[in-house]
Amino acid sequence: MASPAIAADYNGAIASPTDPFIDEVRLGGFLHDLISPEKNRGPDLNAEILFAKPWGTADEWWMPRPHVGTTVNFHGGTSTIYAGATWQYNVTSWAFIEGSFGGSLNNGKDDGTPDRNAVGCVALFRESATLGFNITDHWRLMGTIEHNSNAGLCDRNRGLTNYGVRVGYKF
């Protein structure tokens, strides 16, 4: 007999089975670390998947969305794959800011090659910041900066910083 009362108090804080598993997909181009030895390695392709929040509601900005992605350089520069959490804050109904934090793996060199970044480790920390605009209910345009670094945990720590523009489709 208590079930109807409990159901009436439910505020939707847990994702329902009808919520999409994948919340958003993003694709874009980045300028490859403009102040590094790899600055002439051409542009990067970035692809990212953001998953639905495993808890909380869409309006709770402090609840992150898990993400996985990759930034690929096709001209011999350092490429990464990454995963982590993304926090989004809606500034207005059409503009938002995001921050993300997680880890990445890379194919960088650490052998003193003069035209390559000495990233120091295969595993790095990754953080990013985004300024985005909702074009429609589903389409978004974003300017993003991403940084990968080992935070001084390895002998070398040149890091890798890319800047770019992405288009997202939110389900």
Buried (B, 14 or more C-beta within 10 A) or exposed (E): EEEEEEEEEEEEEEBEEEEEEEBBBBEBBBBBBEEBBBBEBEBBBBBBBBBBBEEBEBEEBEBBBBBBBBBBBEEBBBBBBBBBBBBBEBEEEEEBBBBBEBBBBBBBBBEEEEEBBBBBBEEBBBBBEBBBBBEEEEEBBBBBBBBBBBEEEBEBBBBBBBBBEBBBEBE
